[in-house]
Amino acid sequence: MIHPVATRACTFLLDPRGFVRATMREGLEMDLNDAREALRTTALVAGGQRVPVLVDSRRLKSQTREARQEFASDEAVRICSAVALLVGSPVSRIIANFFLRQQIQRTPTRLFTDETAAVEWLLGQPR
């Protein structure tokens, strides 16, 4: 899939290097339905393959507990081989740090402020 796919919460694109880039919309208040749709769309964009995912959450406003739990679910593990979370604002850092500490990460997940470092890490992860 070459063209981006947009949902209420994110825009998804398959990077030619083999990972899905998910860019959250500015001011997004992500809920459970958004999280479920994000996982379904990631799988669609990846053609059903398990792939690394770069999540640009720098413009995220908030995320419900249920959405965070969905990203740690069996379905998320089936779809995502690794997750690099790009953060920028204090809010996105707090949400990401909370997520990483409160949920057992069954998929390799790291927090980044630098996109180049995030991509390098993703490309080095096993699928």
N, C-alpha and C positions, 0 to 999 in steps of 0.2 A: 504494500500500500504506500503510494507516494504522497498523496495529498493528506493534509491534516484532517483529523476528525474532531469536531467540537461537541462538547456536552455543556450542560448548564454550568458545571464547575471547572472544567479543564479543556485544554486543547491537547491532542495527542498526535504524535508523529513518529514514524519508524525512522530512526537515524540510519544512514547507510552503513554505519559501523556495527549495527546489530543490536541496538538498544532502543527502547521506547522512551521518548521525551514527553513528559506530562507537565504542562505549564498551567498552574492554577490561575484562575481569573482574579483580577484585583478586587480586594475587599470581600473575597469569598468567605462565607460562613458555611463550612462543609458539614453536612449531616449524613446520616446512615445511607439514605437513598443516593446521595452524591458519591459516597464511597463505593457502594455496590455498582453503580453505573461506571465509575472509574475503572474498577477491576474488569468488568465486562468489556469495556472499550479497549483497555490495554490488551486483553486477549484477542480481540478482533484485529487490532492494528498489528499485533505480532503474528497473525495468521495461525493462532492456536499453539504457537511454540512458547516454551518457558524462556523468558528473556530478562535481562537486567533492565532496570527502569531508573531514569533520572527524573526526579520530581522537583520542579521549581516551585517551591512554596514561599518564595520571597514576598509575595503580595497577599498571602493568606491572612485573613482577619481572625478566624476562629475555626475550631473543629470540635465536634461533639465527641464525647467518650465512646459512643456507639460507632462512630466513624473510625476512630483510632483502633477499636477492637476489630472491626472488619478488616483493616489492613494487616492484622496479625492472624487472620483466620486461615483455615485449611485452603480455602479458595485462593487467597493471596499467595500462599506458599506454592500452590500449583501453577500460578501464573508468573510470579516474579522470582527470578533466580538471585537477584541482588537489588538493593535499593540505595541510591545515593540521594539524600535530601539536601537540596540547595536552600539555604536560609539567608536572610539578610536583616530583616527588621527584628527588633526585640521581641515582638509578638510571635513571629514565625520561629525564632530560636527557642522561646519558652515552650511553644507547642511541641516542637520537634524533640527537645530535650526531655520533656515530660513523657512523650510517647516512647522514647528509647528506654527510659528508666522504668516505666510502669508496665510495659508489655514485654513478655519474653519474645525476643526476636528469633524466629526460626529460619529467617532468611537473612543473609548478611546485609546489614544496614549501617550506613555511616552518614554523619552530618558534615556538610561542607559549606563554606562561604565562597569558595573559588570554583567556578564551573570547570575549568581545565583540570584541576585536581580531581574533581568528582568524576569526570569522564575517564580519566586515566585509571582511577580505582575500579570503576565499573568494567572497563575493558580487560582488566586483570583478574576478574572474578570467574570462577568456573561456572558452567551452566549446568 
